Amino acid sequence: MADSRGLYLDLLKRVLTDIIYEPEHETARLEGRDWPSRALTMIGLKRLDNVQVCIERVLEDGIPGDLVETGVWRGGAAIFMRAMLELAGEPGDGRRVWVCDSFRGLPPPDAAQYPADHDDPHHTFEYLAVSRADVEDHFRRFGLLDDRVRFVEGWFRDTLPSMPVERIAVLRLDGDMYESTIVALTSLYPKVSPGGYVIIDDYGAIPGARQAVDDFRQREGIQEPLVPIDWTGMYWRRGELHASSLGGVMTALRKRIVTG
């Protein structure tokens, strides 16, 4: 019989992706290939699996730092992060979840400074603008809005360079654009602890985000391998600890979700 912790996390993923009420979309939601009308996340089950495994590993290995997401939409992935800290209890060591977003969509492209964002249309998508009040309410509905959830509101270029987080164990970037991605990496990667994880949501789907990651890794001489999650998500583990050993765990998680 599955343990209660595993059942809770599987149920939470199904609720956050809304496949519990829209099972006909399960195939698309496995890899986050649609823009759901009411789900609290569009990243899909495989990328939620990845968040789970990365958090479990940093807790098991005692990697210091908080959990950070830049670009949260309706807050589903960040809610999942906070739920995992709740399950960890005291071993969570008082870690916090940082919820970083403009809460009004994406900025118009600054093509002069970031040519890769030339003609980027994301700022025209009202669907991506979710207010802070709505995201806070989503946390509240799950009983997970407390002082361990910190909101950072504003354009990344204005907020992330001075964001008061000391160390980061898991950094998840979902900024869609070159600017949003490169600013987040430049501002926050130096705070990622050795053995911590960096997750890129848009690497396969958005050329600007992919170029930002590649440019940053080349500039900083980052040699840790990029590990695929699904058709678009990628991640790497900072330092000498490599993430390749997580493959078997993630495969088992995906099988359990698909088969129920």
C-alpha positions as a Markdown table, in Angstrom:
| # | Residue | x | y | z |
|---|---|---|---|---|
| 1 | Met | 0.0 | 0.0 | 0.0 |
| 2 | Ala | 1.3 | 3.4 | -0.9 |
| 3 | Asp | 2.4 | 5.6 | 2.0 |
| 4 | Ser | 0.2 | 8.6 | 3.0 |
| 5 | Arg | 2.9 | 11.1 | 2.0 |
| 6 | Gly | 3.2 | 9.7 | -1.5 |
| 7 | Leu | -0.6 | 9.7 | -1.9 |
| 8 | Tyr | -0.9 | 13.3 | -0.7 |
| 9 | Leu | 1.8 | 14.5 | -3.2 |
| 10 | Asp | 0.3 | 12.6 | -6.1 |
| 11 | Leu | -3.2 | 14.0 | -5.2 |
| 12 | Leu | -1.8 | 17.5 | -4.9 |
| 13 | Lys | -0.2 | 17.2 | -8.4 |
| 14 | Arg | -3.5 | 16.1 | -9.9 |
| 15 | Val | -5.3 | 18.9 | -8.2 |
| 16 | Leu | -2.8 | 21.6 | -9.2 |
| 17 | Thr | -2.8 | 20.4 | -12.8 |
| 18 | Asp | -6.6 | 19.9 | -12.7 |
| 19 | Ile | -6.4 | 16.5 | -14.3 |
| 20 | Ile | -8.5 | 15.2 | -11.3 |
| 21 | Tyr | -11.4 | 17.1 | -12.8 |
| 22 | Glu | -10.3 | 17.1 | -16.5 |
| 23 | Pro | -8.9 | 13.6 | -17.0 |
| 24 | Glu | -9.3 | 14.0 | -20.8 |
| 25 | His | -6.3 | 16.4 | -20.7 |
| 26 | Glu | -4.0 | 14.0 | -18.7 |
| 27 | Thr | -1.8 | 13.3 | -21.8 |
| 28 | Ala | -1.2 | 16.9 | -22.4 |
| 29 | Arg | -0.8 | 17.7 | -18.7 |
| 30 | Leu | 1.8 | 15.0 | -18.3 |
| 31 | Glu | 4.3 | 17.2 | -20.1 |
| 32 | Gly | 2.6 | 20.6 | -19.6 |
| 33 | Arg | 1.7 | 21.0 | -23.3 |
| 34 | Asp | -1.5 | 23.1 | -22.9 |
| 35 | Trp | -2.6 | 26.3 | -21.2 |
| 36 | Pro | -5.3 | 25.1 | -18.8 |
| 37 | Ser | -8.4 | 27.2 | -18.1 |
| 38 | Arg | -8.5 | 26.7 | -14.3 |
| 39 | Ala | -5.4 | 24.6 | -13.2 |
| 40 | Leu | -3.0 | 26.4 | -10.9 |
| 41 | Thr | 0.0 | 25.4 | -12.9 |
| 42 | Met | 0.7 | 24.7 | -16.5 |
| 43 | Ile | 4.1 | 23.0 | -16.0 |
| 44 | Gly | 2.7 | 19.4 | -16.1 |
| 45 | Leu | 3.3 | 16.3 | -14.0 |
| 46 | Lys | 6.9 | 15.6 | -15.1 |
| 47 | Arg | 8.1 | 19.0 | -14.1 |
| 48 | Leu | 6.3 | 18.7 | -10.8 |
| 49 | Asp | 8.0 | 15.3 | -10.4 |
| 50 | Asn | 11.3 | 17.1 | -10.9 |
| 51 | Val | 10.5 | 19.8 | -8.3 |
| 52 | Gln | 9.7 | 17.0 | -5.8 |
| 53 | Val | 12.9 | 15.0 | -6.5 |
| 54 | Cys | 15.1 | 18.1 | -6.3 |
| 55 | Ile | 13.6 | 19.2 | -3.0 |
| 56 | Glu | 13.8 | 15.7 | -1.5 |
| 57 | Arg | 17.5 | 15.4 | -2.5 |
| 58 | Val | 18.5 | 18.8 | -1.0 |
| 59 | Leu | 16.7 | 17.9 | 2.2 |
| 60 | Glu | 18.3 | 14.4 | 2.4 |
| 61 | Asp | 21.7 | 15.8 | 1.7 |
| 62 | Gly | 21.4 | 18.8 | 4.0 |
| 63 | Ile | 22.0 | 21.3 | 1.2 |
| 64 | Pro | 21.3 | 24.7 | 2.8 |
| 65 | Gly | 19.0 | 27.3 | 1.3 |
| 66 | Asp | 15.5 | 28.4 | 0.4 |
| 67 | Leu | 13.3 | 27.4 | -2.5 |
| 68 | Val | 12.8 | 30.1 | -5.2 |
| 69 | Glu | 10.6 | 30.3 | -8.2 |
| 70 | Thr | 10.8 | 33.3 | -10.6 |
| 71 | Gly | 7.7 | 33.4 | -12.7 |
| 72 | Val | 4.8 | 31.8 | -10.8 |
| 73 | Trp | 1.7 | 32.4 | -12.9 |
| 74 | Arg | -1.2 | 31.1 | -10.6 |
| 75 | Gly | 1.3 | 29.8 | -8.0 |
| 76 | Gly | 0.9 | 26.0 | -8.4 |
| 77 | Ala | 4.5 | 25.0 | -8.5 |
| 78 | Ala | 5.3 | 27.3 | -5.5 |
| 79 | Ile | 2.4 | 25.9 | -3.6 |
| 80 | Phe | 3.8 | 22.5 | -4.2 |
| 81 | Met | 7.2 | 23.6 | -2.9 |
| 82 | Arg | 5.6 | 24.9 | 0.3 |
| 83 | Ala | 3.6 | 21.7 | 0.7 |
| 84 | Met | 6.9 | 19.7 | 0.5 |
| 85 | Leu | 8.4 | 21.8 | 3.2 |
| 86 | Glu | 5.3 | 21.2 | 5.3 |
| 87 | Leu | 5.8 | 17.5 | 4.9 |
| 88 | Ala | 9.4 | 17.8 | 5.9 |
| 89 | Gly | 8.5 | 19.4 | 9.2 |
| 90 | Glu | 11.4 | 20.5 | 11.4 |
| 91 | Pro | 14.0 | 18.9 | 9.1 |
| 92 | Gly | 13.0 | 21.7 | 6.7 |
| 93 | Asp | 15.2 | 23.9 | 8.9 |
| 94 | Gly | 13.0 | 26.9 | 8.5 |
| 95 | Arg | 13.4 | 27.1 | 4.8 |
| 96 | Arg | 11.2 | 29.6 | 2.9 |
| 97 | Val | 9.6 | 29.7 | -0.5 |
| 98 | Trp | 10.2 | 32.8 | -2.5 |
| 99 | Val | 7.4 | 33.7 | -4.9 |
| 100 | Cys | 8.8 | 36.1 | -7.5 |
| 101 | Asp | 6.6 | 37.7 | -10.2 |
| 102 | Ser | 5.4 | 41.0 | -11.6 |
| 103 | Phe | 1.9 | 39.7 | -11.0 |
| 104 | Arg | 0.9 | 41.7 | -14.1 |
| 105 | Gly | 2.3 | 39.6 | -16.9 |
| 106 | Leu | 5.6 | 40.0 | -18.7 |
| 107 | Pro | 7.4 | 43.3 | -19.7 |
| 108 | Pro | 7.6 | 44.6 | -23.2 |
| 109 | Pro | 10.8 | 43.5 | -24.8 |
| 110 | Asp | 13.9 | 45.6 | -24.4 |
| 111 | Ala | 15.4 | 44.7 | -27.8 |
| 112 | Ala | 18.2 | 47.3 | -27.5 |
| 113 | Gln | 19.6 | 45.6 | -24.5 |
| 114 | Tyr | 18.4 | 42.0 | -25.1 |
| 115 | Pro | 18.2 | 41.5 | -28.9 |
| 116 | Ala | 17.0 | 37.9 | -28.4 |
| 117 | Asp | 13.7 | 39.3 | -27.2 |
| 118 | His | 13.0 | 41.3 | -30.4 |
| 119 | Asp | 9.3 | 40.9 | -31.3 |
| 120 | Asp | 8.7 | 38.7 | -28.3 |
| 121 | Pro | 4.9 | 38.7 | -27.8 |
| 122 | His | 4.6 | 37.5 | -24.2 |
| 123 | His | 3.7 | 41.0 | -22.9 |
| 124 | Thr | 0.6 | 40.9 | -25.0 |
| 125 | Phe | -0.8 | 37.7 | -23.3 |
| 126 | Glu | -3.2 | 38.9 | -20.6 |
| 127 | Tyr | -3.7 | 35.3 | -19.7 |
| 128 | Leu | -0.3 | 35.3 | -18.1 |
| 129 | Ala | -1.1 | 38.2 | -15.8 |
| 130 | Val | -2.3 | 36.9 | -12.4 |
| 131 | Ser | -2.6 | 39.3 | -9.5 |
| 132 | Arg | -0.7 | 38.8 | -6.2 |
| 133 | Ala | -4.0 | 38.7 | -4.4 |
| 134 | Asp | -5.2 | 35.8 | -6.5 |
| 135 | Val | -1.9 | 33.9 | -5.9 |
| 136 | Glu | -2.1 | 34.5 | -2.2 |
| 137 | Asp | -5.6 | 33.2 | -2.2 |
| 138 | His | -4.5 | 30.1 | -4.0 |
| 139 | Phe | -1.9 | 29.4 | -1.2 |
| 140 | Arg | -4.6 | 30.1 | 1.4 |
| 141 | Arg | -7.0 | 27.6 | -0.1 |
| 142 | Phe | -4.4 | 24.9 | 0.5 |
| 143 | Gly | -3.7 | 26.1 | 4.0 |
| 144 | Leu | -0.1 | 27.0 | 3.0 |
| 145 | Leu | 0.0 | 30.8 | 3.2 |
| 146 | Asp | 2.2 | 31.7 | 6.2 |
| 147 | Asp | 5.4 | 33.6 | 7.0 |
| 148 | Arg | 7.5 | 31.0 | 5.3 |
| 149 | Val | 6.1 | 32.2 | 1.9 |
| 150 | Arg | 7.8 | 35.4 | 0.8 |
| 151 | Phe | 6.4 | 37.4 | -2.1 |
| 152 | Val | 8.7 | 39.5 | -4.4 |
| 153 | Glu | 6.6 | 41.7 | -6.6 |
| 154 | Gly | 7.8 | 43.6 | -9.6 |
| 155 | Trp | 9.8 | 43.3 | -12.8 |
| 156 | Phe | 12.8 | 41.0 | -12.2 |
| 157 | Arg | 15.3 | 43.7 | -13.3 |
| 158 | Asp | 14.0 | 45.8 | -10.4 |
| 159 | Thr | 13.6 | 43.2 | -7.7 |
| 160 | Leu | 15.9 | 40.2 | -8.1 |
| 161 | Pro | 19.3 | 42.0 | -7.8 |
| 162 | Ser | 18.4 | 43.2 | -4.3 |
| 163 | Met | 16.2 | 40.3 | -3.2 |
| 164 | Pro | 17.0 | 39.5 | 0.4 |
| 165 | Val | 17.6 | 35.7 | 0.1 |
| 166 | Glu | 20.9 | 34.5 | 1.5 |
| 167 | Arg | 21.2 | 31.0 | 0.1 |
| 168 | Ile | 19.2 | 29.0 | -2.4 |
| 169 | Ala | 18.8 | 25.2 | -2.5 |
| 170 | Val | 16.4 | 25.0 | -5.4 |
| 171 | Leu | 16.1 | 27.8 | -8.0 |
| 172 | Arg | 13.3 | 27.3 | -10.6 |
| 173 | Leu | 13.2 | 29.8 | -13.5 |
| 174 | Asp | 10.0 | 30.2 | -15.5 |
| 175 | Gly | 10.5 | 33.7 | -17.0 |
| 176 | Asp | 9.7 | 32.9 | -20.7 |
| 177 | Met | 12.0 | 35.6 | -22.1 |
| 178 | Tyr | 15.7 | 36.2 | -22.5 |
| 179 | Glu | 15.7 | 39.2 | -20.2 |
| 180 | Ser | 13.7 | 37.4 | -17.4 |
| 181 | Thr | 16.0 | 34.4 | -17.6 |
| 182 | Ile | 19.3 | 36.1 | -17.7 |
| 183 | Val | 18.4 | 38.6 | -15.0 |
| 184 | Ala | 17.3 | 35.8 | -12.7 |
| 185 | Leu | 20.5 | 33.7 | -13.4 |
| 186 | Thr | 22.8 | 36.7 | -12.9 |
| 187 | Ser | 21.1 | 37.9 | -9.7 |
| 188 | Leu | 20.4 | 34.5 | -8.0 |
| 189 | Tyr | 22.8 | 31.8 | -9.3 |
| 190 | Pro | 25.6 | 33.1 | -7.1 |
| 191 | Lys | 23.4 | 32.3 | -4.1 |
| 192 | Val | 22.7 | 28.7 | -5.1 |
| 193 | Ser | 24.5 | 26.4 | -2.7 |
| 194 | Pro | 26.9 | 23.7 | -4.0 |
| 195 | Gly | 24.7 | 20.7 | -4.4 |
| 196 | Gly | 21.6 | 22.9 | -5.1 |
| 197 | Tyr | 19.5 | 22.7 | -8.2 |
| 198 | Val | 18.8 | 25.1 | -11.0 |
| 199 | Ile | 15.6 | 24.3 | -13.0 |
| 200 | Ile | 14.8 | 26.0 | -16.3 |
| 201 | Asp | 11.2 | 25.6 | -17.4 |
| 202 | Asp | 11.4 | 27.2 | -20.9 |
| 203 | Tyr | 14.6 | 25.8 | -22.3 |
| 204 | Gly | 13.1 | 23.7 | -25.0 |
| 205 | Ala | 10.0 | 25.8 | -25.8 |
| 206 | Ile | 11.4 | 29.4 | -26.0 |
| 207 | Pro | 14.5 | 30.2 | -28.0 |
| 208 | Gly | 15.2 | 33.4 | -26.0 |
| 209 | Ala | 15.2 | 31.5 | -22.7 |
| 210 | Arg | 17.4 | 28.8 | -24.1 |
| 211 | Gln | 19.9 | 31.4 | -25.4 |
| 212 | Ala | 20.0 | 33.1 | -22.0 |
| 213 | Val | 20.8 | 29.8 | -20.3 |
| 214 | Asp | 23.5 | 28.9 | -22.8 |
| 215 | Asp | 25.0 | 32.4 | -22.7 |
| 216 | Phe | 25.1 | 32.4 | -18.9 |
| 217 | Arg | 26.6 | 28.9 | -18.6 |
| 218 | Gln | 29.3 | 29.8 | -21.1 |
| 219 | Arg | 30.1 | 33.1 | -19.5 |
| 220 | Glu | 30.4 | 31.5 | -16.1 |
| 221 | Gly | 32.2 | 28.4 | -17.2 |
| 222 | Ile | 29.5 | 26.1 | -15.9 |
| 223 | Gln | 30.3 | 22.5 | -16.8 |
| 224 | Glu | 27.6 | 20.6 | -14.9 |
| 225 | Pro | 25.5 | 18.8 | -17.5 |
| 226 | Leu | 22.0 | 20.0 | -18.4 |
| 227 | Val | 19.6 | 17.1 | -17.7 |
| 228 | Pro | 16.3 | 16.9 | -19.6 |
| 229 | Ile | 13.0 | 16.7 | -17.7 |
| 230 | Asp | 10.5 | 16.6 | -20.6 |
| 231 | Trp | 10.2 | 18.3 | -24.0 |
| 232 | Thr | 11.1 | 21.8 | -22.6 |
| 233 | Gly | 12.3 | 21.6 | -19.0 |
| 234 | Met | 16.0 | 21.2 | -18.1 |
| 235 | Tyr | 18.0 | 21.3 | -14.9 |
| 236 | Trp | 21.4 | 20.9 | -13.4 |
| 237 | Arg | 23.0 | 20.4 | -10.0 |
| 238 | Arg | 25.6 | 22.9 | -8.9 |
| 239 | Gly | 29.0 | 21.7 | -7.8 |
| 240 | Glu | 30.5 | 18.2 | -7.7 |
| 241 | Leu | 27.2 | 16.5 | -6.9 |
| 242 | His | 25.5 | 15.4 | -10.1 |
| 243 | Ala | 21.8 | 14.8 | -10.8 |
| 244 | Ser | 22.1 | 11.8 | -13.1 |
| 245 | Ser | 21.3 | 9.4 | -10.2 |
| 246 | Leu | 17.8 | 11.0 | -10.0 |
| 247 | Gly | 16.7 | 9.4 | -13.3 |
| 248 | Gly | 15.5 | 6.2 | -11.7 |
| 249 | Val | 13.5 | 7.9 | -9.0 |
| 250 | Met | 11.8 | 10.2 | -11.5 |
| 251 | Thr | 11.0 | 7.3 | -13.8 |
| 252 | Ala | 9.3 | 5.5 | -10.9 |
| 253 | Leu | 7.3 | 8.7 | -10.0 |
| 254 | Arg | 6.1 | 9.2 | -13.6 |
| 255 | Lys | 5.0 | 5.5 | -13.8 |
| 256 | Arg | 3.1 | 5.9 | -10.5 |
| 257 | Ile | 1.3 | 9.0 | -11.8 |
| 258 | Val | 0.4 | 7.6 | -15.2 |
| 259 | Thr | -0.9 | 4.3 | -13.8 |
| 260 | Gly | -2.5 | 5.8 | -10.7 |
